[in-house]
Amino acid sequence: MSTKVKDYTEKDILEAIYNSSGIVSNIAESLKCSWGTAKIYIDKYPSCIEALNDENESILDLAENKMLELIEEKDDKMIRYLLSTKGKKRGYTEKTEVGITVNEDTEFKIVKKIDADS
């Protein structure tokens, strides 16, 4: 006995993506299907891939806003984390990176982790 898998419309998938936090399991739960089925349908429609990407970006924005709240509360660990990631281009990093070109076809990257207590 075979069971027929429900056909989901593009609109069904888009509605399930909305407020899913970009988590495929949440989308599958909303659709009442398996994770794999949800992923297949997301990948089927370019608009759904874009909506999932937008949802992921929104949740990252939310996390960044929470990070900024902690920084405003003078959370030393969060301040250090922000400086070591977003402040990296200004020299705030716990790593020293050196690029060495051996010949025009080979490039090596040596990364030395600096002890956080030094």
HELIX and SHEET records of a PDB file:
HELIX    1   1 GLU A   10  ILE A   17  1                                   8    
HELIX    2   2 VAL A   24  LEU A   31  1                                   8    
HELIX    3   3 TRP A   35  LYS A   44  1                                  10    
HELIX    4   4 PRO A   46  GLU A   72  1                                  27    
HELIX    5   5 ASP A   76  THR A   85  1                                  10    
HELIX    6   6 LYS A   88  ARG A   90  5                                   3    
SHEET    1   A 2 LYS A  95  ASN A 103  0                                        
SHEET    2   A 2 THR A 106  LYS A 113 -1                                        
END                                                                             
